[in-house]
Amino acid sequence: MHDLSELPITERLSLRRFDLHDLDYLCELHADPDVMRYVGGVKDRAQTEEMLRDRVLAYYDANPGLGCWLTLDRATREPIGLHMLNHIRGETHIQVGYVLARPYWGLGYATEMAVALLRYGFVQLRVQQINAITDLPNLGSQHVLTKAGLRRNGERSFPHPIFRGETFAWFERDAEDWLADDRARLSAMPLGMSA
Ligand SMILES: CC(C)(COP(=O)(O)OP(=O)(O)OC[C@H]1O[C@@H](n2cnc3c(N)ncnc32)[C@H](O)[C@@H]1OP(=O)(O)O)[C@@H](O)C(=O)NCCC(=O)NCCS
């Protein structure tokens, strides 16, 4: 079993596993049409509970170290949304992803934890390549992925029914390349600042 204490922490954010008590919070997030515009549309309580049980909770023990976690503001301990490092449905590819509640957009939070998750995936879990997909018009998320050091490489579609036969923007980066950039980024930082 992977040591959960190794989940990444950033200057402002931390992650924790979901549990069934988070259903109300997740329902709130899934009911906001702005939040859900590019992640499959709003989900009702039954759909959210099914997702929480089958896709989130059951996934942890089957895939040590990977998952979809609640993202917390370390100062207030309030949830701000979720981040994930998990398999693209039906694929062997590992993806990074995030969904934040609207009050927390535009503060750099998605990027901050995405960078920490990429480092965690490449260093702790030794994943060789990490990917991401976004809806084609989701320019905000595409900008986050580029800032986090992934590279756009065309478009892809996937057979799993959850993807409804649609085409997505495809992002990828190999461990060696990303870690070389990360070392440069860390060494360019003033002393005392964390990434
Ligand atoms: C996408 C999302 C995660 C971004 O979160 P965030 O914390 O605001 O992201 P950050 O603050 O780290 O960075 C956002 C960047 O994108 C830019 N941006 C935002 N909307 C944009 C748009 N429509 N077009 C281009 N750039 C955009 C911002 O200016 C910012 O760039 P900057 O730091 O260079 O100024 C957030 O809006 C969200 O949760 N949306 C709903 C769920 C979702 O779409 N998830 C992604 C699924 S692939």
PDBQT file of the ligand as one rigid body, heavy atoms in Angstrom, charges set to zero:
ROOT
HETATM    1  C1  LIG A 201     -10.067  25.415 -15.470  1.00  0.00    +0.000 C 
HETATM    2  C2  LIG A 201      -9.874  25.766 -14.007  1.00  0.00    +0.000 C 
HETATM    3  C3  LIG A 201      -9.454  24.527 -13.265  1.00  0.00    +0.000 C 
HETATM    4  C4  LIG A 201      -8.792  26.839 -13.890  1.00  0.00    +0.000 C 
HETATM    5  O1  LIG A 201      -8.491  27.016 -12.534  1.00  0.00    +0.000 OA
HETATM    6  P1  LIG A 201      -7.698  28.281 -11.992  1.00  0.00    +0.000 P 
HETATM    7  O2  LIG A 201      -7.279  27.992 -10.589  1.00  0.00    +0.000 OA
HETATM    8  O3  LIG A 201      -8.490  29.491 -12.271  1.00  0.00    +0.000 OA
HETATM    9  O4  LIG A 201      -6.428  28.243 -12.905  1.00  0.00    +0.000 OA
HETATM   10  P2  LIG A 201      -5.141  29.115 -12.661  1.00  0.00    +0.000 P 
HETATM   11  O5  LIG A 201      -5.509  30.350 -11.877  1.00  0.00    +0.000 OA
HETATM   12  O6  LIG A 201      -4.073  28.214 -12.142  1.00  0.00    +0.000 OA
HETATM   13  O7  LIG A 201      -4.758  29.531 -14.144  1.00  0.00    +0.000 OA
HETATM   14  C5  LIG A 201      -5.729  29.987 -15.016  1.00  0.00    +0.000 C 
HETATM   15  C6  LIG A 201      -5.001  30.599 -16.212  1.00  0.00    +0.000 C 
HETATM   16  O8  LIG A 201      -5.806  30.451 -17.372  1.00  0.00    +0.000 OA
HETATM   17  C7  LIG A 201      -6.131  31.736 -17.893  1.00  0.00    +0.000 C 
HETATM   18  N1  LIG A 201      -7.475  31.630 -18.424  1.00  0.00    +0.000 N 
HETATM   19  C8  LIG A 201      -8.621  31.520 -17.730  1.00  0.00    +0.000 A 
HETATM   20  N2  LIG A 201      -9.657  31.455 -18.603  1.00  0.00    +0.000 NA
HETATM   21  C9  LIG A 201      -9.117  31.502 -19.851  1.00  0.00    +0.000 A 
HETATM   22  C10 LIG A 201      -9.651  31.459 -21.159  1.00  0.00    +0.000 A 
HETATM   23  N3  LIG A 201     -10.959  31.338 -21.364  1.00  0.00    +0.000 N 
HETATM   24  N4  LIG A 201      -8.798  31.524 -22.204  1.00  0.00    +0.000 NA
HETATM   25  C11 LIG A 201      -7.474  31.610 -22.017  1.00  0.00    +0.000 A 
HETATM   26  N5  LIG A 201      -6.897  31.655 -20.777  1.00  0.00    +0.000 NA
HETATM   27  C12 LIG A 201      -7.723  31.584 -19.720  1.00  0.00    +0.000 A 
HETATM   28  C13 LIG A 201      -5.995  32.666 -16.705  1.00  0.00    +0.000 C 
HETATM   29  O9  LIG A 201      -5.748  34.001 -17.153  1.00  0.00    +0.000 OA
HETATM   30  C14 LIG A 201      -4.785  32.070 -16.016  1.00  0.00    +0.000 C 
HETATM   31  O10 LIG A 201      -3.594  32.366 -16.713  1.00  0.00    +0.000 OA
HETATM   32  P3  LIG A 201      -2.424  33.295 -16.079  1.00  0.00    +0.000 P 
HETATM   33  O11 LIG A 201      -2.017  32.652 -14.781  1.00  0.00    +0.000 OA
HETATM   34  O12 LIG A 201      -1.356  33.218 -17.118  1.00  0.00    +0.000 OA
HETATM   35  O13 LIG A 201      -3.045  34.628 -15.910  1.00  0.00    +0.000 OA
HETATM   36  C15 LIG A 201     -11.157  26.272 -13.348  1.00  0.00    +0.000 C 
HETATM   37  O14 LIG A 201     -11.633  27.322 -14.098  1.00  0.00    +0.000 OA
HETATM   38  C16 LIG A 201     -12.193  25.189 -13.236  1.00  0.00    +0.000 C 
HETATM   39  O15 LIG A 201     -12.216  24.423 -12.281  1.00  0.00    +0.000 OA
HETATM   40  N6  LIG A 201     -13.101  25.106 -14.234  1.00  0.00    +0.000 N 
HETATM   41  C17 LIG A 201     -14.196  24.150 -14.206  1.00  0.00    +0.000 C 
HETATM   42  C18 LIG A 201     -13.746  22.696 -14.343  1.00  0.00    +0.000 C 
HETATM   43  C19 LIG A 201     -12.833  22.441 -15.507  1.00  0.00    +0.000 C 
HETATM   44  O16 LIG A 201     -13.076  22.900 -16.624  1.00  0.00    +0.000 OA
HETATM   45  N7  LIG A 201     -11.786  21.639 -15.248  1.00  0.00    +0.000 N 
HETATM   46  C20 LIG A 201     -10.820  21.269 -16.268  1.00  0.00    +0.000 C 
HETATM   47  C21 LIG A 201     -11.298  20.089 -16.991  1.00  0.00    +0.000 C 
HETATM   48  S1  LIG A 201     -10.146  19.659 -18.282  1.00  0.00    +0.000 SA
ENDROOT
TORSDOF 0
